[in-house]
Amino acid sequence: MDTLEQYRQLIRHILIEHTKIPFSYGDIQFETVFDSEQDRYLLMILGREPAYDFSPTVTRRVHGCLIHIDIIDGKIWIQRDGTEEGVATELVRAGIPKEQIVLGFRSQELRRDSGFAVT
């Protein structure tokens, strides 16, 4: 199996594992979106959460991207990471070298000092 396919499988596995962690409040579900042709991988959240600023019984719609990862030019680009631990940490723990991971949600200036790939 080539390196890109290993990256794809690992990313899918990590995102699926995140769907197994219950959301701490509200009625929130997870959806994975895997586009292997464009190498784009998303973990979406959707549902309803309490809107305590209005009333204890009112809820509001939740819809957003928790994790967005792309594979660009052979590197793993983390475009969005809304997790506590950090997807980059999970990738490194799984054996991906830091120089193959780009923290795309940070500016290029901040990436220089991160220990991860700059571009």
Secondary structure by P-SEA (a helix, b strand, c coil): ccaaaaaaaaaaaaaaaaaaccccccbbbbbbbbcccccccbbbbbbbbbcccccccbbbbbbcccbbbbbcccbbbbccccccccaaaaaaaacccccccccccccaaaaaacccccc
